[in-house]
Amino acid sequence: MKILELTDVSRKDTLIYYRREFMANAVIEVLSKSRTIPVEFILEQSPLGKIDTKVNIKQDLDFPVLPLISKLKHYIRDMDERGVLP
């Protein structure tokens, strides 16, 4: 399983300044086939400066979800560090 990209990333409006909510489509490769899965994710900054990432997959899948969530969190953190997220 490999994360190819996140497309159609849009930020939800929220009144809490230390919490950023997003919606996107994750393009993943599973068994040499590409699939697009809708996801929602939240980046929340703790009082000590650490950023917590929460991912919610909006579609039922026919393969293990925990490895996918772990890889998505890593991919999202990397995008945030590079400043690519809106």
Secondary structure, 3 states (H helix, E strand, C coil): CEEEEEEEEEEECCCCCCEEEEEEEEEEEECCEEEEEEEEEEEEECCCCCEEEEEEECCCCCCCHHHHHHHHHHHHHHHHHHCCCC
